[in-house]
Amino acid sequence: MRSSQSRVAKIETGDQSVSLDLIVRALFAAGATRRELQHALSAVA
């Protein structure tokens, strides 16, 4: 994911300062597909 451990910890705790870019990279690193991401984002909108 190419991010520091402290940034990953912020994702895990739901810190609001985490950028959308980092969240998306984390999802892909965890194995999410583009289709799954699209579905998740369309459910929020």
FENJODA-V194258 format. One record per residue. N is the residue number from 0. RES is the residue in one small letter. D_FIRST is the distance of its C-alpha to the first C-alpha in Angstrom with 2 decimals. Layout:
N RES D_FIRST
N RES D_FIRST
This chain:
0 m 0.00
1 r 3.79
2 s 5.63
3 s 8.86
4 q 10.29
5 s 12.74
6 r 10.61
7 v 9.16
8 a 12.88
9 k 13.97
10 i 12.23
11 e 13.92
12 t 17.16
13 g 17.27
14 d 17.66
15 q 18.94
16 s 17.58
17 v 13.97
18 s 13.64
19 l 13.68
20 d 11.08
21 l 8.48
22 i 10.12
23 v 10.04
24 r 6.37
25 a 6.39
26 l 9.50
27 f 8.63
28 a 6.11
29 a 9.25
30 g 11.51
31 a 13.10
32 t 15.12
33 r 16.17
34 r 19.49
35 e 18.31
36 l 16.52
37 q 19.75
38 h 21.86
39 a 20.18
40 l 20.53
41 s 24.08
42 a 25.08
43 v 24.32
44 a 26.30
